Amino acid sequence: MGTLVCLHAHPDDEAIATGGSMARAHAEGHRVVLVVATDGAHGESPDDLADGETLVERRRAETLESAAALGIDRVEFLDYTDSGMTGWDQNGHDQAFCRTDVDTAAGRVADVLREERADLFTIYDWHGGYGHPDHIQVHRVGCRAEEMVRADLPNLRVLESTMNRDGMRRMIAMAREMGLESAGLDDDDGELFDPDGPMDDGNPMGTPEAELTLGVDVFDFTGKKRAAIAAHRSQVSDSSFFLQMPPEVFAEAFGREWYIEHGQPPGLRMGWLFE
């Protein structure tokens, strides 16, 4: 049995990006560790916060509920300050995660990797999937942590979690053919999401399929993945993109997770993390 460590930017990212992989790893007897970089302070603030309760406290509790749904063995909160979305004033705050010293943050992540004797470590692709400053910083910090532990963990495999842009395009086309625009795949103007359009940093969503190295089948774990997403109820309402989809559409959309493994040439294969 091995140990999987997943580094994510905010509470709820773990469920969306690698939830199926973590649930499958747990089901097969592997140890699963989640490291959450930021406090999520600039997420949506729900109307039902109790007197004295903060959004950070609520999102931490939701993350622990998500972790329980996925079978995560350890959750480590780094508690850096959420940087907010691209272009927000919070991007420039001294304490924002996107401005933190990369070596300092990477050192903390490296400590977890060493403590856990990690076999697999997931981060994000070079632009964090869609250009969010905290996601880009996860990539930088994760790559630096990989360098820091190389002597201690020479067999550590590092994989960048990303989205399959071509797969998203196919899914959108299928949704259009099935008339599923009202199933959470459209925006406020009734237009289907365009993965080729400019995201937060001006680049398209995710990664072209030709640049991927591994696709992971998590169809049997989409129920757990959906439950983990639903646990983040302050950020994900019942009418959200994720939970409005019929279960079969959700499984088709999120039943595979995509990675770029460091040290491997491009060329997509379907397989499993622990192979």
N, C-alpha and C positions, 0 to 999 in steps of 0.2 A: 504494500500500500504506500501511497505517496502523499505529498502535501501540496495543495494549490493555494497560492496567495494572490488575491485580486486587489489591485489599487484602483480606487474610484474617486471621483472629484467631489460629489455631493451625495447626501442621503437621497436615495431612489435610483441613482445611476446603476447601482449594483443589480437591481432587479431587471432593469431594461436591457442592459448591455450583456451581462454574463450570467444572468439568473439561471438559465437552463443548464449551462455548463457546471455551475456550482451545485445545483440540485442533483445532477447526474453524478458528479464526483462523489457527493455525500452518499448517494444511494449505492454506489459501488464500493463504499468502505474507505474512501480517501478522506484525509483531513482537509477542511476548507477554512480559510482565514480571509476575512474582509478588512481592508484598511481604507478608511474614509478620510479624505484629505481635509475637507472644509466643514464648517458648521451649518451650512445651508441657510444662513441668516437672511438671505435676500430672496428666498422663495416666496410663494403665495402664502399670505397670512390668513388662516381660517377664521371664521366668525365665532367659533366655539372655544377659543382659548379661555382657560379658566383664569380667575383673578390671580395675578402673579406668575402665570405660566408664560414662558417665552416660546417663540417659534423654534428656536434652537432646541429647547427641551422637547417640544412636541416631535420634531423631526428625528431626534435621537431615539425616542421611544418607538416611532414608526420604523426606524431602521432595524431595531432589535426584533420587532414583530416580523419584518420582512426576512431577517436572518433566520428566525425560527421556522418560517415557512419553507425556506430553501435548505435547511439543515446545516447552516454555517456554525462552525465550532467556536470561533473566536472573532470578535469585532473589535478593532482598534480604531479609536477616533483620534486623529491628529489635531483636530480643532483649530485649524487655520481659518481665518476670516474669509467667508464667501466673497468673491470678487464682483459678483453681479454679472449681468449680461454684457456683451461687447458694447463699448461706447458709454456705459454708465459711469457716473462720477466715481463710483466705488472702485473702479479699475485702478484709479490713481492713489487710493489710500495706502498708507505705509504698511498696514497690517494685512492687506489683501494677499491671498494665496498667490495670485499671479505675479506679485512683486517680491515674494519671499526669496531668501537666498536658496538657490537650488541645492547647493552642497549640504546646507543644514537640514532641509527637508528630506533630501535623499539619505542622509545619515540616519534619520529616524526610521525611514522605510527599510534601510539596510539592516538595522538592528532587528526588525521583525523577521526579515528573511533569514537571518542567521539563527535567531531563537527557534524558528520553526524548521530549520534545515529544509527549506523549501525546495521542491523539485520543479515546480512550474510557477511562473509569475506573469500575471497579465497587467498590461497598462493600456494606453490608447495610442492610436496612430498619430502621425506627426502634426495633424491639425485638430486633434481631439474629436474627430468625426464630423463636427460642424462648426468649428472655429471658436467655441466658447473659451475664454481666456484661462479658466481653471482646468479645462480638459487639456489644453495645450501644455499647461504647466505639469499636469500629471505625466504627460509624455516625457517632458524634460527631466522631471524628478525621477521617474521610473528608469529611464535610460542611465542616469547617473548612479542610481542605486545598483543597477546591474554591474556597472564598472566597479563599484566599491566592494562588492561581494565576490568578484570573480575568483580571487585566490582561495576564499573559504568555501565557495560553492561552485566548483568548476563545471559541474554538470547541470547547473540551473538552466532551464529553458525559459526564454522570455518571448511572450506573444503579445502583439498589439491587437486589442479588440477594436473592431471597426464595423462599418455597415457595407454590405455588398450593393454598390450603386446600381449595377445591372440587374440584380435581383429585385431591388426596390422598383426599378422601372417596369419589370415584368409584372410585379404584384399590382402596381397602379393600373397597368393596362388590363389585367384580369378583372380588377375591381370595376373599371369602367365598363367592360363587357357585361359584367354581372349586375350592373346598376347599383353598386354598393356605395355610391358617393355619400349616402346618408348613414353609412355604418362607421362614421368617424374618420374617414379617409379624406374628407374635404376640409377646406379652411372656411373662415367666416363668410367669404364671398361665394362659396359653393364650388370653388375650383379644387381639383385634386392636387395634392401635394406634388411638387416637381423636384425630384432629387438632383436634377441637373442644374437647377437654378442656384443663384448665389446664396450661400449660408452666411453666418455671422462674419466670417473672415473673407467673404467674396468668392470662396471656392465651393464647388458642388459638395453634396453630402457624401460622406464615406469614402470608399475606395473602389476603383474599377475592378471588376472580377479578375481581370488578367494579372493584377498585382497581388492578389490574395494567395495564401499558401495552404490554409486549412479551413474547411467548413465542418462544423460539428452538428450532428443530428441530435436535437433535444426535443423532438416531437412528443415523446412520452412524458416530458416534464413541463409542458406548456401550462398545465393546470397549476403547478406550483409556481411557475414564473408569473402567471396572471395573479395568483394570490399574493405574491410578494409585491407586485406593482400596486395592487389594491390596498396593501397595508399602508402605503404612503398616501393616506386619504386626504391629508391637508393639501397635497399637490395634485392628486389625481381624483377627480370626481367621477361619479357613475356615468356621466355623459362624456367622459374623456375619449380621445382617440383610441386609447388602449382598451378600455372596458366597454365601449359601445359596440365593438366588433363582435359578431357572432363567434362562438368558440371555435368553429371550424376555420373561419377566416383568420382569427388570431393565431391558431396553430400553424396555418400556412404562412402567415407573415413573420412569425417569431419562433418557428420550430427549428430554425437553423441559426447558429451563431458563427461569426466569421472572424478570422485571425490572420495576422501576418507574423510569422515566426522569425525571430532574429537568426541570421546565419543560414537561412534557407532561400534558395532562388525562387522567384515568382513561378507559379504553376499550381493551380488550385487542385487539391485533392480532398475528398470527403473522408473523414476519419474521426479520431478521438484524441483528446489531450493526452491521456495516459496510454499512449501506444509507442 
